[in-house]
Amino acid sequence: MIQGRAHFHLSAHDHWLVAVGGKSSHVVRNSVEKYSIQTKKWEFAAVLKQPRYSHAGSNYKHDIYVSGGVVRKNSTTDTLKFNLATNHWVPVAQMKCPRSCHTMTAVRDRIYVFGGETEINGVVQNVCTAIECYTPQCDQWHKVAQKSSFHCDKECAITELAGLIYLVGGCKTNVTDHRNDVGSYNPESDTWKVQPKLPRRLRGAACAVLALSEFQRQENVTISCNILFDNISVPFHLFLISSFQVYIENRHLYFD
């Protein structure tokens, strides 16, 4: 990337990767960068109105939505919408509960946020509502659950597959309490299901869905490739083991 950053949101949209906000050392960023898969170059996009970090984001149709995060040492209820075609940020309805270090994903016509924490002037508290849901069509948030059945509070990885939301890893209130839990949430029935645990405990990871070919589902395949981090090419070893879930930690990908 052009600027180093951590605790930022990264979205894949069309043939672009979009990195939003974050911080580097003691600098909180309002900059936004986009990476073209075609030209293999980074360039700046429209900046955020306020610098923020530890926010969450998700794609929905033609837009990228970003929620919460820490702004001026306080977790916020902000929700912002970014359109790549217009290169413009628009504020939309705010969440019910200020949160940061949470997760966010879209399922069908709604966007869900899970967990996180509320930071006020450097003091961290539990979020007042574990799960919230946003409906873009009517620009409204509503509370789904006061508490969550999932064992982790924040810094989970999240992805959606076949209408189910998967939460992976994370930690409890104590950030040293890394977890290897995996759970799936069904928004239609408002039910949770415990999934097989990760082979190791992790927090602050990323999770994605990979569509495998029929051959790859039947055979174990090992692939090596390179991913660009801060203009440094880092080798990845991809282990494809008959599944759709990808677990990423410390620049390594885990397929399980």
C-alpha positions, 0 to 999 in steps of 0.5 A: 500500500502507499501508506502503512496501516493496521486495524483497517477495513479491506473490501474486495469490490469488482476488480478493486481492493479497497483499504479504509482508514486504520492507524500506523504507529500513533497516526490514525488515518482517514485515507482510503486506498484502492488496488487495481487487480488489472493494473496491479497498482495502488491509488488513493480514493476519497478520504473519510471525513474523520480518521478512524480505526478498528471499524468493520465493513461489508459489501452490499450490491454496488456499495461498501458499508463501514460501521463504527470504529474508534474516532477521537478515542471513542467508539462511534455509531457511525455508518458510512456508504462508499460508492467506487463509481462516484468515489463518494462517501455518504453517511447513513443511519447510525447503529444503536450501540457504539462499537469497535473491534466488531465484525460485519457482513451482508446476508441477502438484503440485510447487513449484520454486525456482531460483538465488539467493544465500546471505548470511551476516553480510553476506557473499554466496556462491553457493547450494549447490544451483541447483534444489530441488523441494518436494512439498506432499503429503508436505512434503518438499524434494529436490535437483534439480540442483547447477548450472543450465543457465540463464545467470543466477544470481539476481533472475530473473523466473519464470512457468509456462506449459503445464507449462514454467517460464520464467526471464527476465532476472536477473543473475550474481554481479555485480549490475551484470551484467544479462542479457536471457536467457530459458530454459524448463525442463521438469520432466518431462524435466529439460531446458532450452531457450533462448528468444528474448532480451529486447529489453533487459537487466533484473533484479528484474523480474516475469513473468506469463502473460496469456491473450489472446483470439483477436482479440488474438493476431491483432492488435497492440493497445496499451492504456493503464491505471493500476496502484496503487503506494504509493497513487500511480496510475502509467500503464502502456502494454501492448503486446500482440504475439501472445504470452502472456508479460508482462515488467515492469520499472521500472513498465513492462510488456513483451509479447514 
